[in-house]
Amino acid sequence: MRGYLGNQTNSRPQKSGNKNKGNPNRRRRRRPPQGEYPEDDGNVEVIPADQLEASKNSMNLTDLKSRPAAELATLGDELGLENLARHRKQEMIFAILKAHAKQGEDIYGDGVLEILQDGFGFLRSSDGSYLAGPDDIYVSPSQIRRFALRTGDTVSGLIRPPKDGERYFALLKVGQINHDSPENARSKILFENLTPLFPTERLKLEQGNGST
């Protein structure tokens, strides 16, 4: 009995230091990998209407990507960038945008959003068949949650060039979502939830005397 009772004093269950061990179904909040991706600082600002109208005459990433390399080299010479023609087109665009940013000028961009499993996303370009590319624009998880963004949304706004150690442009302020203001876009019903309307009358496609 003594041996039995003596063992009872140490039979109390020990508390585990891992709080998630008892709940295997608990999901951890994913964070974007640090380093090459811009940091999510929680910025969810919207571009004012007057600033959005003025942005039509500002520097635009999409416009730069559509220009030939010779034009970019000429633009670089005007900005005082030396030997720009010796670089790849992507590097030329990066240098031009950074030069404009140093002068305090606004830079804009747009694309079709693809949200990744980690919670952040990228604005893809039609020039690259909406596939991943070095000119994609990073969209933070905070912006995706704030504006209820979904994969396939067309988003435009104010962007910034990559900082040291980063690889991608980053979306600073949202201007439009699906060619409408962010406020109106949030109130729109999802396409899959709309009620379909079927034809109620016959459409006659014949031409002439009964011939097709």
MORAMO-V301376 format. One record per pair of residues at least 24 apart in sequence whose ideal C-beta (glycine too) atoms are under 8 Angstrom apart, sorted by the first residue. I is the first residue (numbers start at 1). GAP is how many residues later the second one is. Records with the same first field share a line. If there is no record, write none. Layout:
I=GAP ; GAP
This chain:
30=87 ; 88 ; 89
31=87 ; 88
32=86 ; 87 ; 88 ; 108 ; 109
33=85
35=130 ; 131
36=129 ; 130 ; 131 ; 132
37=83 ; 101 ; 129 ; 130 ; 131
38=100 ; 102 ; 124 ; 125 ; 128 ; 130 ; 132
40=80 ; 100 ; 101 ; 102
41=99 ; 101
42=98 ; 100
43=97 ; 99 ; 100 ; 129 ; 130
44=98 ; 99 ; 102 ; 103 ; 130
45=127 ; 128 ; 129
46=127 ; 128 ; 129 ; 136 ; 137
47=110 ; 111 ; 126 ; 127 ; 128
49=132
52=123 ; 124
55=51 ; 53 ; 103 ; 120
58=47 ; 48 ; 49 ; 50
59=37 ; 38 ; 41 ; 46 ; 47 ; 48 ; 49
60=47 ; 48 ; 49 ; 50
61=32 ; 36 ; 46 ; 47 ; 48 ; 49 ; 74 ; 76 ; 98 ; 108
62=47 ; 48 ; 49 ; 63
64=29 ; 32 ; 33
65=28 ; 60 ; 62 ; 70
66=61
72=24
90=44 ; 45
93=42
94=67 ; 68
97=64 ; 72
98=63
101=59 ; 60
106=52
107=51 ; 52 ; 53 ; 54
108=48 ; 49 ; 50 ; 51 ; 67
109=28 ; 47 ; 48 ; 50 ; 60 ; 62
110=44 ; 45 ; 46 ; 47
111=25 ; 26 ; 43 ; 44
112=40 ; 41 ; 42 ; 43
113=26 ; 36 ; 37 ; 38 ; 39 ; 40 ; 41 ; 42
114=37
115=24 ; 29 ; 34 ; 35 ; 36
119=25
120=24
121=28 ; 30
122=46
123=32 ; 48
134=33 ; 34
135=34
136=32 ; 33
137=31 ; 32 ; 33 ; 34
138=30 ; 31 ; 32 ; 33
139=32
140=30 ; 31
143=28 ; 31
147=27 ; 30 ; 35 ; 38 ; 39
148=38
149=28
150=40
153=24 ; 25 ; 32
154=24 ; 25
